[in-house]
Amino acid sequence: MIKKNKSLNASCLCKGIDMTIKGEFRPVVNCHCIQCTKTHGNYAAYTSVLEENITYKSKNTLKWFSSSTKAKRGFCNRCGASVFFKRLGSRAISISAGLFKNPTKLKTSSHIYTHNKRDYYKITDNLPKYKKYT
């Protein structure tokens, strides 16, 4: 987690899910797993916070999908935005970085599940690459 406390605003496209998040944010991780590419249409960029640090202005359209026996994914049932990834039993929740209003001052730190990356793009940066989440 980033040691700086910050406050960021985030929302889905239709603002059915609108929130303020305060606290420590993990650097952004680009996930190339099959589930992320299926739910985002490409690899996913997620930061993570303690779930208790989220204050919702609106969550009327938030729905959850049990994507595996270990995790669930939150999405907007109106505009279709992929919003959350949550490991069951964890206090942390991952939030799609694209939902935040600029400036975020978040930085991308790594790529995970790179062995599942699709063949139509290349990872050209020098960030660490991992076969799974570390």
TORFISE-243863 format. One record per atom (N, C-alpha, C): x, y, z; residue in one letter; residue number from 1; atom name. Coordinates in steps of 0.1 Angstrom, whole numbers. Atoms other than C-alpha are relative to their C-alpha. Example, Ala and Ser with C-alpha at 12.3 -4.5 7.8 and 13.67 -1.06 7.14 Angstrom:
> 9 | -12 | 0 | A | 1 | N .
> 123 | -45 | 78 | A | 1 | CA .
> 9 | 12 | 0 | A | 1 | C .
> -9 | -11 | 0 | S | 2 | N .
> 137 | -11 | 71 | S | 2 | CA .
> -8 | 11 | 8 | S | 2 | C .
END
This chain:
> 8 | -12 | 0 | M | 1 | N .
> 0 | 0 | 0 | M | 1 | CA .
> 9 | 12 | 0 | M | 1 | C .
> -7 | -13 | 0 | I | 2 | N .
> 11 | 36 | -7 | I | 2 | CA .
> -2 | 5 | 15 | I | 2 | C .
> 1 | -5 | -14 | K | 3 | N .
> 18 | 52 | 27 | K | 3 | CA .
> -6 | 13 | 1 | K | 3 | C .
> 6 | -13 | 0 | K | 4 | N .
> 3 | 85 | 17 | K | 4 | CA .
> -15 | -2 | 1 | K | 4 | C .
> 15 | 0 | -1 | N | 5 | N .
> -33 | 91 | 28 | N | 5 | CA .
> -5 | 10 | -11 | N | 5 | C .
> 5 | -9 | 10 | K | 6 | N .
> -53 | 106 | 0 | K | 6 | CA .
> -15 | -3 | -1 | K | 6 | C .
> 14 | 1 | 2 | S | 7 | N .
> -89 | 111 | -10 | S | 7 | CA .
> -3 | 2 | -15 | S | 7 | C .
> 3 | -1 | 14 | L | 8 | N .
> -101 | 103 | -45 | L | 8 | CA .
> -15 | -3 | -2 | L | 8 | C .
> 14 | 2 | 4 | N | 9 | N .
> -135 | 104 | -62 | N | 9 | CA .
> 0 | -10 | -12 | N | 9 | C .
> 1 | 9 | 11 | A | 10 | N .
> -146 | 76 | -85 | A | 10 | CA .
> -15 | -3 | -3 | A | 10 | C .
> 14 | 4 | 3 | S | 11 | N .
> -177 | 66 | -104 | S | 11 | CA .
> 0 | -8 | -13 | S | 11 | C .
> 2 | 7 | 13 | C | 12 | N .
> -190 | 44 | -132 | C | 12 | CA .
> -5 | 11 | -10 | C | 12 | C .
> 4 | -9 | 11 | L | 13 | N .
> -201 | 59 | -165 | L | 13 | CA .
> -13 | 8 | 3 | L | 13 | C .
> 13 | -6 | -2 | C | 14 | N .
> -237 | 66 | -155 | C | 14 | CA .
> -1 | 6 | 14 | C | 14 | C .
> 0 | -4 | -14 | K | 15 | N .
> -228 | 75 | -119 | K | 15 | CA .
> -10 | -7 | 9 | K | 15 | C .
> 8 | 9 | -9 | G | 16 | N .
> -251 | 48 | -105 | G | 16 | CA .
> 8 | -5 | 12 | G | 16 | C .
> -10 | 3 | -10 | I | 17 | N .
> -220 | 39 | -85 | I | 17 | CA .
> 9 | 12 | 1 | I | 17 | C .
> -7 | -13 | -2 | D | 18 | N .
> -204 | 71 | -71 | D | 18 | CA .
> 6 | -1 | 14 | D | 18 | C .
> -6 | 2 | -13 | M | 19 | N .
> -179 | 71 | -43 | M | 19 | CA .
> 12 | 9 | 3 | M | 19 | C .
> -12 | -7 | -5 | T | 20 | N .
> -152 | 88 | -23 | T | 20 | CA .
> 8 | -10 | 8 | T | 20 | C .
> -9 | 10 | -7 | I | 21 | N .
> -122 | 67 | -11 | I | 21 | CA .
> 11 | 8 | 6 | I | 21 | C .
> -11 | -6 | -8 | K | 22 | N .
> -99 | 79 | 16 | K | 22 | CA .
> 9 | -10 | 6 | K | 22 | C .
> -9 | 9 | -6 | G | 23 | N .
> -68 | 63 | 29 | G | 23 | CA .
> 12 | -3 | -9 | G | 23 | C .
> -12 | 5 | 7 | E | 24 | N .
> -39 | 43 | 15 | E | 24 | CA .
> -4 | -8 | -12 | E | 24 | C .
> 3 | 7 | 13 | F | 25 | N .
> -40 | 31 | -21 | F | 25 | CA .
> 12 | -8 | -4 | F | 25 | C .
> -11 | 8 | 6 | R | 26 | N .
> -19 | 3 | -35 | R | 26 | CA .
> 3 | 5 | -14 | R | 26 | C .
> -3 | -4 | 14 | P | 27 | N .
> -1 | 11 | -67 | P | 27 | CA .
> -9 | -8 | -10 | P | 27 | C .
> 8 | 7 | 10 | V | 28 | N .
> -20 | 1 | -98 | V | 28 | CA .
> 8 | -12 | -6 | V | 28 | C .
> -5 | 13 | 5 | V | 29 | N .
> -14 | -35 | -110 | V | 29 | CA .
> -9 | -3 | -13 | V | 29 | C .
> 7 | 4 | 12 | N | 30 | N .
> -23 | -45 | -146 | N | 30 | CA .
> -1 | -15 | 0 | N | 30 | C .
> 3 | 15 | -1 | C | 31 | N .
> -40 | -79 | -146 | C | 31 | CA .
> -4 | -4 | -14 | C | 31 | C .
> 2 | 5 | 13 | H | 32 | N .
> -39 | -99 | -178 | H | 32 | CA .
> -7 | -14 | 1 | H | 32 | C .
> 7 | 13 | -2 | C | 33 | N .
> -59 | -129 | -164 | C | 33 | CA .
> -12 | -1 | -10 | C | 33 | C .
> 12 | 2 | 8 | I | 34 | N .
> -87 | -145 | -184 | I | 34 | CA .
> -12 | 7 | 5 | I | 34 | C .
> 12 | -6 | -5 | Q | 35 | N .
> -114 | -132 | -161 | Q | 35 | CA .
> 1 | 15 | -2 | Q | 35 | C .
> -1 | -15 | 2 | C | 36 | N .
> -101 | -96 | -163 | C | 36 | CA .
> -2 | 3 | -15 | C | 36 | C .
> 2 | -3 | 14 | T | 37 | N .
> -99 | -97 | -201 | T | 37 | CA .
> -14 | -2 | -4 | T | 37 | C .
> 14 | 2 | 3 | K | 38 | N .
> -134 | -111 | -203 | K | 38 | CA .
> -9 | 10 | 6 | K | 38 | C .
> 8 | -10 | -6 | T | 39 | N .
> -149 | -86 | -179 | T | 39 | CA .
> 3 | 15 | -4 | T | 39 | C .
> -4 | -14 | 4 | H | 40 | N .
> -130 | -55 | -191 | H | 40 | CA .
> 1 | 2 | -15 | H | 40 | C .
> -2 | 0 | 15 | G | 41 | N .
> -126 | -64 | -228 | G | 41 | CA .
> 15 | 2 | -3 | G | 41 | C .
> -14 | -2 | 2 | N | 42 | N .
> -88 | -60 | -223 | N | 42 | CA .
> 6 | -3 | 14 | N | 42 | C .
> -5 | 2 | -13 | Y | 43 | N .
> -64 | -63 | -194 | Y | 43 | CA .
> -6 | 11 | 9 | Y | 43 | C .
> 6 | -9 | -10 | A | 44 | N .
> -75 | -46 | -162 | A | 44 | CA .
> 10 | 7 | 8 | A | 44 | C .
> -9 | -8 | -8 | A | 45 | N .
> -58 | -18 | -142 | A | 45 | CA .
> -7 | 2 | 13 | A | 45 | C .
> 6 | -1 | -13 | Y | 46 | N .
> -66 | -21 | -105 | Y | 46 | CA .
> 9 | 6 | 11 | Y | 46 | C .
> -6 | -4 | -13 | T | 47 | N .
> -56 | -2 | -73 | T | 47 | CA .
> -8 | -8 | 11 | T | 47 | C .
> 7 | 7 | -11 | S | 48 | N .
> -67 | -16 | -39 | S | 48 | CA .
> 0 | 9 | 12 | S | 48 | C .
> 1 | -8 | -13 | V | 49 | N .
> -79 | 0 | -6 | V | 49 | CA .
> -7 | -9 | 10 | V | 49 | C .
> 8 | 7 | -10 | L | 50 | N .
> -94 | -12 | 26 | L | 50 | CA .
> -15 | 4 | -3 | L | 50 | C .
> 14 | -2 | 3 | E | 51 | N .
> -131 | -16 | 19 | E | 51 | CA .
> -7 | 10 | 9 | E | 51 | C .
> 6 | -9 | -10 | E | 52 | N .
> -140 | 4 | 50 | E | 52 | CA .
> 3 | 14 | -3 | E | 52 | C .
> -4 | -14 | 4 | N | 53 | N .
> -124 | 35 | 34 | N | 53 | CA .
> -9 | 5 | -11 | N | 53 | C .
> 9 | -4 | 11 | I | 54 | N .
> -151 | 37 | 7 | I | 54 | CA .
> -13 | 6 | 6 | I | 54 | C .
> 13 | -7 | -3 | T | 55 | N .
> -180 | 62 | 12 | T | 55 | CA .
> -8 | 1 | -13 | T | 55 | C .
> 8 | -1 | 12 | Y | 56 | N .
> -208 | 58 | -13 | Y | 56 | CA .
> -9 | 12 | 0 | Y | 56 | C .
> 10 | -11 | 3 | K | 57 | N .
> -227 | 88 | -27 | K | 57 | CA .
> -12 | -7 | -6 | K | 57 | C .
> 11 | 8 | 6 | S | 58 | N .
> -247 | 62 | -47 | S | 58 | CA .
> 6 | -13 | -3 | S | 58 | C .
> -4 | 14 | 4 | K | 59 | N .
> -245 | 25 | -52 | K | 59 | CA .
> -13 | -8 | -4 | K | 59 | C .
> 13 | 6 | 4 | N | 60 | N .
> -281 | 19 | -65 | N | 60 | CA .
> 2 | -11 | -11 | N | 60 | C .
> -1 | 9 | 12 | T | 61 | N .
> -268 | 0 | -96 | T | 61 | CA .
> 11 | -10 | 2 | T | 61 | C .
> -11 | 9 | -3 | L | 62 | N .
> -240 | -20 | -79 | L | 62 | CA .
> -6 | -14 | 2 | L | 62 | C .
> 4 | 14 | 0 | K | 63 | N .
> -244 | -57 | -85 | K | 63 | CA .
> 13 | -9 | 1 | K | 63 | C .
> -11 | 9 | -2 | W | 64 | N .
> -221 | -86 | -76 | W | 64 | CA .
> -1 | -13 | -8 | W | 64 | C .
> 0 | 12 | 7 | F | 65 | N .
> -211 | -116 | -97 | F | 65 | CA .
> 11 | -9 | 7 | F | 65 | C .
> -10 | 10 | -6 | S | 66 | N .
> -194 | -147 | -80 | S | 66 | CA .
> 8 | -5 | -12 | S | 66 | C .
> -8 | 4 | 11 | S | 67 | N .
> -166 | -151 | -105 | S | 67 | CA .
> 8 | -13 | 2 | S | 67 | C .
> -7 | 12 | -3 | S | 68 | N .
> -150 | -180 | -87 | S | 68 | CA .
> -3 | -4 | 14 | S | 68 | C .
> 2 | 3 | -14 | T | 69 | N .
> -150 | -198 | -54 | T | 69 | CA .
> 8 | 8 | 10 | T | 69 | C .
> -9 | -8 | -9 | K | 70 | N .
> -124 | -173 | -41 | K | 70 | CA .
> -3 | 15 | -1 | K | 70 | C .
> 1 | -15 | 2 | A | 71 | N .
> -136 | -139 | -54 | A | 71 | CA .
> -14 | 3 | -7 | A | 71 | C .
> 12 | -5 | 7 | K | 72 | N .
> -165 | -118 | -67 | K | 72 | CA .
> 4 | 13 | -7 | K | 72 | C .
> -2 | -12 | 8 | R | 73 | N .
> -167 | -89 | -91 | R | 73 | CA .
> -12 | 9 | 1 | R | 73 | C .
> 11 | -9 | 0 | G | 74 | N .
> -188 | -58 | -87 | G | 74 | CA .
> -1 | 8 | -13 | G | 74 | C .
> 2 | -7 | 12 | F | 75 | N .
> -203 | -41 | -117 | F | 75 | CA .
> -12 | 9 | 1 | F | 75 | C .
> 12 | -9 | 0 | C | 76 | N .
> -229 | -14 | -126 | C | 76 | CA .
> -10 | -8 | -10 | C | 76 | C .
> 10 | 7 | 8 | N | 77 | N .
> -261 | -31 | -139 | N | 77 | CA .
> -7 | 9 | -9 | N | 77 | C .
> 6 | -9 | 9 | R | 78 | N .
> -270 | 0 | -158 | R | 78 | CA .
> 9 | 3 | -12 | R | 78 | C .
> -9 | -3 | 11 | C | 79 | N .
> -239 | 11 | -178 | C | 79 | CA .
> 10 | -11 | -3 | C | 79 | C .
> -8 | 12 | 3 | G | 80 | N .
> -220 | -22 | -175 | G | 80 | CA .
> 14 | 1 | 5 | G | 80 | C .
> -14 | -3 | -5 | A | 81 | N .
> -188 | -7 | -159 | A | 81 | CA .
> 4 | -11 | 10 | A | 81 | C .
> -7 | 9 | -9 | S | 82 | N .
> -165 | -32 | -142 | S | 82 | CA .
> 6 | 8 | 11 | S | 82 | C .
> -4 | -9 | -11 | V | 83 | N .
> -159 | -16 | -108 | V | 83 | CA .
> 9 | -6 | 10 | V | 83 | C .
> -7 | 6 | -11 | F | 84 | N .
> -146 | -40 | -82 | F | 84 | CA .
> 5 | -14 | -3 | F | 84 | C .
> -4 | 14 | -2 | F | 85 | N .
> -126 | -72 | -76 | F | 85 | CA .
> 2 | -2 | 14 | F | 85 | C .
> 0 | 2 | -15 | K | 86 | N .
> -130 | -86 | -41 | K | 86 | CA .
> 3 | -15 | 3 | K | 86 | C .
> -3 | 13 | -5 | R | 87 | N .
> -113 | -117 | -27 | R | 87 | CA .
> -9 | -3 | 13 | R | 87 | C .
> 9 | 3 | -11 | L | 88 | N .
> -137 | -134 | -3 | L | 88 | CA .
> 8 | -1 | 13 | L | 88 | C .
> -6 | 0 | -13 | G | 89 | N .
> -128 | -129 | 33 | G | 89 | CA .
> 11 | 11 | 2 | G | 89 | C .
> -10 | -10 | -1 | S | 90 | N .
> -104 | -100 | 26 | S | 90 | CA .
> -6 | 13 | 4 | S | 90 | C .
> 5 | -14 | -4 | R | 91 | N .
> -107 | -65 | 41 | R | 91 | CA .
> 3 | 10 | -12 | R | 91 | C .
> -3 | -9 | 11 | A | 92 | N .
> -92 | -50 | 9 | A | 92 | CA .
> -9 | -3 | -12 | A | 92 | C .
> 8 | 1 | 13 | I | 93 | N .
> -111 | -44 | -24 | I | 93 | CA .
> 8 | 7 | -11 | I | 93 | C .
> -7 | -6 | 12 | S | 94 | N .
> -96 | -37 | -58 | S | 94 | CA .
> -10 | 8 | -8 | S | 94 | C .
> 9 | -9 | 7 | I | 95 | N .
> -111 | -8 | -77 | I | 95 | CA .
> 7 | 3 | -14 | I | 95 | C .
> -4 | -3 | 14 | S | 96 | N .
> -108 | -3 | -115 | S | 96 | CA .
> 6 | 15 | 0 | S | 96 | C .
> -7 | -13 | -1 | A | 97 | N .
> -83 | 26 | -118 | A | 97 | CA .
> -6 | 10 | -10 | A | 97 | C .
> 6 | -9 | 10 | G | 98 | N .
> -101 | 41 | -148 | G | 98 | CA .
> -13 | 7 | 5 | G | 98 | C .
> 12 | -6 | -5 | L | 99 | N .
> -131 | 51 | -126 | L | 99 | CA .
> 4 | 13 | 8 | L | 99 | C .
> -4 | -12 | -8 | F | 100 | N .
> -111 | 78 | -107 | F | 100 | CA .
> 1 | 13 | -9 | F | 100 | C .
> -2 | -13 | 7 | K | 101 | N .
> -112 | 115 | -116 | K | 101 | CA .
> 15 | 4 | 2 | K | 101 | C .
> -14 | -5 | 0 | N | 102 | N .
> -78 | 130 | -125 | N | 102 | CA .
> 1 | 13 | 9 | N | 102 | C .
> -12 | 8 | 0 | P | 103 | N .
> -54 | 138 | -110 | P | 103 | CA .
> -1 | -11 | 11 | P | 103 | C .
> -1 | 10 | -11 | T | 104 | N .
> -49 | 105 | -91 | T | 104 | CA .
> 13 | -1 | 7 | T | 104 | C .
> -14 | 2 | -5 | K | 105 | N .
> -11 | 105 | -87 | K | 105 | CA .
> 3 | -14 | 3 | K | 105 | C .
> -3 | 14 | -2 | L | 106 | N .
> -14 | 67 | -87 | L | 106 | CA .
> 11 | -4 | -11 | L | 106 | C .
> -10 | 5 | 9 | K | 107 | N .
> 15 | 48 | -104 | K | 107 | CA .
> -2 | -15 | -2 | K | 107 | C .
> 1 | 14 | 3 | T | 108 | N .
> 14 | 15 | -121 | T | 108 | CA .
> 13 | -7 | 4 | T | 108 | C .
> -12 | 7 | -6 | S | 109 | N .
> 38 | -10 | -104 | S | 109 | CA .
> 4 | -13 | -7 | S | 109 | C .
> -4 | 13 | 6 | S | 110 | N .
> 36 | -43 | -123 | S | 110 | CA .
> -11 | -5 | -9 | S | 110 | C .
> 10 | 7 | 8 | H | 111 | N .
> 18 | -67 | -146 | H | 111 | CA .
> -1 | -14 | 6 | H | 111 | C .
> 2 | 13 | -6 | I | 112 | N .
> 3 | -100 | -133 | I | 112 | CA .
> -8 | -9 | -10 | I | 112 | C .
> 6 | 10 | 9 | Y | 113 | N .
> -9 | -132 | -151 | Y | 113 | CA .
> 4 | 3 | -14 | Y | 113 | C .
> -4 | -4 | 14 | T | 114 | N .
> 12 | -122 | -181 | T | 114 | CA .
> 0 | -12 | -9 | T | 114 | C .
> 1 | 12 | 9 | H | 115 | N .
> 12 | -158 | -194 | H | 115 | CA .
> -14 | -1 | -7 | H | 115 | C .
> 13 | 0 | 6 | N | 116 | N .
> -25 | -152 | -202 | N | 116 | CA .
> -2 | 11 | -9 | N | 116 | C .
> 2 | -12 | 8 | K | 117 | N .
> -20 | -120 | -221 | K | 117 | CA .
> -4 | -4 | -14 | K | 117 | C .
> 5 | 3 | 13 | R | 118 | N .
> -37 | -118 | -254 | R | 118 | CA .
> 11 | 4 | -11 | R | 118 | C .
> -10 | -2 | 10 | D | 119 | N .
> -17 | -119 | -286 | D | 119 | CA .
> 0 | 12 | -9 | D | 119 | C .
> 2 | -12 | 8 | Y | 120 | N .
> -29 | -86 | -301 | Y | 120 | CA .
> 8 | 12 | 5 | Y | 120 | C .
> -8 | -11 | -5 | Y | 121 | N .
> -7 | -64 | -279 | Y | 121 | CA .
> 12 | -5 | 7 | Y | 121 | C .
> -12 | 3 | -6 | K | 122 | N .
> 27 | -63 | -264 | K | 122 | CA .
> 1 | 8 | 13 | K | 122 | C .
> -3 | -7 | -12 | I | 123 | N .
> 38 | -53 | -229 | I | 123 | CA .
> 14 | 6 | -3 | I | 123 | C .
> -12 | -6 | 4 | T | 124 | N .
> 65 | -28 | -238 | T | 124 | CA .
> 7 | 8 | 11 | T | 124 | C .
> -7 | -7 | -11 | D | 125 | N .
> 73 | -11 | -204 | D | 125 | CA .
> 10 | -9 | 7 | D | 125 | C .
> -10 | 7 | -8 | N | 126 | N .
> 100 | -22 | -180 | N | 126 | CA .
> -5 | -4 | 14 | N | 126 | C .
> 5 | 3 | -13 | L | 127 | N .
> 77 | -29 | -151 | L | 127 | CA .
> 1 | -15 | 2 | L | 127 | C .
> -1 | 14 | -3 | P | 128 | N .
> 80 | -63 | -133 | P | 128 | CA .
> -12 | -7 | -6 | P | 128 | C .
> 11 | 8 | 6 | K | 129 | N .
> 59 | -91 | -149 | K | 129 | CA .
> 0 | -13 | 8 | K | 129 | C .
> 1 | 12 | -8 | Y | 130 | N .
> 46 | -120 | -129 | Y | 130 | CA .
> -11 | -10 | -6 | Y | 130 | C .
> 9 | 10 | 5 | K | 131 | N .
> 28 | -153 | -137 | K | 131 | CA .
> -13 | 0 | 8 | K | 131 | C .
> 11 | -1 | -8 | K | 132 | N .
> 4 | -147 | -108 | K | 132 | CA .
> 1 | 12 | 9 | K | 132 | C .
> 0 | -12 | -9 | Y | 133 | N .
> -5 | -121 | -81 | Y | 133 | CA .
> 10 | -3 | 11 | Y | 133 | C .
> -10 | 2 | -11 | T | 134 | N .
> 24 | -116 | -57 | T | 134 | CA .
> -2 | 9 | 12 | T | 134 | C .
END
